Amino acid sequence: MQNAISLDADNRVRIQGKISRKIPLKYTPTGLPIAELVVAAPQTFLGKASMGHFEVVLSGELAESVVAFRIGNRVEVDGTLWTRSFKDRKGNKVQETKIIAKAIIGDEK
């Protein structure tokens, strides 16, 4: 069958853009460093261009390595998509998708 979609495809994503928010470094109760950054990157859908803001989660040494990055630094992130559903404080169902970083490179200027 031609044009079939393979069901064994990898969950992989690569994004290039600029850091758009300050990067907080936190620690889990077991001491694992966690950092969350937001990458702003251009996107186009149905001929309309806009700026997308993509949340990226880093852990361990990767989290510690990005603390020197600042708003406006260019980065390239390789990772996987992670999605979860939950109910907010008002009982509304919320679904969020984040990028779990496996590698990151960028400038520290």
HELIX and SHEET records of a PDB file:
HELIX    1   1 GLU A   61  SER A   65  1                                   5    
SHEET    1   A 6 LEU A  25  TYR A  27  0                                        
SHEET    2   A 6 PRO A  33  PHE A  45 -1                                        
SHEET    3   A 6 VAL A  13  ILE A  19 -1                                        
SHEET    4   A 6 ARG A  74  LYS A  87 -1                                        
SHEET    5   A 6 LYS A  93  GLY A 106 -1                                        
SHEET    6   A 6 LYS A  48  SER A  59  1                                        
END                                                                             
